[in-house]
Amino acid sequence: MAPAWTEIAVIAPVEWLELVAETLSLGPCSSVAFGRPSLATPEPPPGLEWVRAYVIETEDTPALRAEIEAALGALGERTGASELANLSVRFRRLPPEDYATSWRKSWKPMRVADFAIVPRDWKGTLRAGDRRLVLEPGGAFGTGRHPTTRGCLRAISRLVRPGERVLDAGCGNGVLAVAAALCGASHALGFDIDPSAIPYADELAEWNGVRARCEFRTGTFECLRTEERGFDGVLANIFADLIQAHAEDMASRLRPGGWFAFSGCLDKKRYPTVAAIEEAGLVIDTLHTRGQWDTFVGHRP
Ligand SMILES: C[S@@+](CC[C@H](N)C(=O)[O-])C[C@H]1O[C@@H](n2cnc3c(N)ncnc32)[C@H](O)[C@@H]1O
């Protein structure tokens, strides 16, 4: 019997989406998504956006709901922002569905730069020059379709050279590290604060035949050893606040002349993020914006 899930949804001001997303990622709540829950849901008013998290039915307890409501209720006071004072949260039981396989109904192979992103059992023919990247959505993790992931995949396809060592901060399902390995990286090291991400990342590396060249760790920046430096490339598809907070650390891990691709930054946070990247001694060569998401690509002089 497929498990049922509860959707936890909030309409929040666009400039506070990251903080609200972080607030919803409590305990057993899985990774957060942005946007309308379904096409039948009306668009929120201008300046507002849906933030959604999911929790498996057995973990959806009154105590968890109270904890989420209290955390959201405290945001106004925590930030001093009156627009966060009265956020309301909607809990909705989703009909039981085998989410592990139901994605197949709507999943279509996709092309990003020279990556052809396909499910494991895909029997189609690739174009000459395509790199096959096997990806299957698992649990709460990405489908490779988010503009921030696509922005990083484009950079990887352009920048990774055979034999390079690449760091992937906030690796999630490992798609970026695996893509780097498919482009010839000799070692791609990813880490993620969410321990449930790492088995997916290991499996993804296995499916793509690059397990021996990928290493995934649970943790945040502190899980990197001091001597782990001199990377040829650093990828970070995480929130703007984290890019700002860790720009210096990421810059110091990069060899001179090495490249970086940072994404996950809402365009509203562009200027403080650019300032933090430049203050860390990095040069931004290109800024790609898709929808409201920025991807910064550049190098360490
Ligand atoms: C937007 S997802 C990116 C996933 C994947 N790299 C991609 O491009 O599709 C951001 C990831 O960063 C992780 N993350 C958030 N805060 C983190 C932190 N402080 N340290 C490490 N990982 C973090 C989240 O768990 C999530 O998996």
The ligand as an SDF file (V2000), in Angstrom:
LIG
                    3D

 27 29  0  0  0  0  0  0  0  0999 V2000
   18.0760   23.6320   -4.0770 C   0  0  0  0  0  0  0  0  0  0  0  0
   18.6410   22.1180   -3.4030 S   0  0  0  0  0  0  0  0  0  0  0  0
   19.8850   21.7010   -4.6060 C   0  0  0  0  0  0  0  0  0  0  0  0
   20.0170   20.2430   -4.8170 C   0  0  0  0  0  0  0  0  0  0  0  0
   20.9260   19.8670   -6.0210 C   0  0  0  0  0  0  0  0  0  0  0  0
   22.2960   20.3150   -5.7740 N   0  0  0  0  0  0  0  0  0  0  0  0
   20.4000   20.4700   -7.3060 C   0  0  0  0  0  0  0  0  0  0  0  0
   21.0820   21.3550   -7.8560 O   0  0  0  0  0  0  0  0  0  0  0  0
   19.3140   20.0700   -7.7870 O   0  0  0  0  0  0  0  0  0  0  0  0
   19.5630   22.7030   -2.0250 C   0  0  0  0  0  0  0  0  0  0  0  0
   20.1500   21.6320   -1.1520 C   0  0  0  0  0  0  0  0  0  0  0  0
   20.9590   22.2670   -0.1650 O   0  0  0  0  0  0  0  0  0  0  0  0
   20.8270   21.5580    1.0570 C   0  0  0  0  0  0  0  0  0  0  0  0
   21.2250   22.4770    2.1280 N   0  0  0  0  0  0  0  0  0  0  0  0
   20.5120   23.4800    2.6770 C   0  0  0  0  0  0  0  0  0  0  0  0
   21.2350   24.0910    3.6360 N   0  0  0  0  0  0  0  0  0  0  0  0
   22.4380   23.4590    3.6880 C   0  0  0  0  0  0  0  0  0  0  0  0
   23.6070   23.6360    4.4570 C   0  0  0  0  0  0  0  0  0  0  0  0
   23.7120   24.5820    5.4040 N   0  0  0  0  0  0  0  0  0  0  0  0
   24.6480   22.8070    4.2740 N   0  0  0  0  0  0  0  0  0  0  0  0
   24.5670   21.8230    3.3350 C   0  0  0  0  0  0  0  0  0  0  0  0
   23.4790   21.6030    2.5760 N   0  0  0  0  0  0  0  0  0  0  0  0
   22.4260   22.4170    2.7350 C   0  0  0  0  0  0  0  0  0  0  0  0
   19.3650   21.1300    1.0710 C   0  0  0  0  0  0  0  0  0  0  0  0
   19.1640   20.0240    1.9270 O   0  0  0  0  0  0  0  0  0  0  0  0
   19.1230   20.7980   -0.3990 C   0  0  0  0  0  0  0  0  0  0  0  0
   19.3350   19.4260   -0.6650 O   0  0  0  0  0  0  0  0  0  0  0  0
  1  2  1  0
  2  3  1  0
  2 10  1  0
  3  4  1  0
  4  5  1  0
  5  6  1  0
  5  7  1  0
  7  8  2  0
  7  9  1  0
 10 11  1  0
 11 12  1  0
 11 26  1  0
 12 13  1  0
 13 14  1  0
 13 24  1  0
 14 15  1  0
 14 23  1  0
 15 16  2  0
 16 17  1  0
 17 18  1  0
 17 23  2  0
 18 19  1  0
 18 20  2  0
 20 21  1  0
 21 22  2  0
 22 23  1  0
 24 25  1  0
 24 26  1  0
 26 27  1  0
M  CHG  2   2   1   9  -1
M  END
$$$$
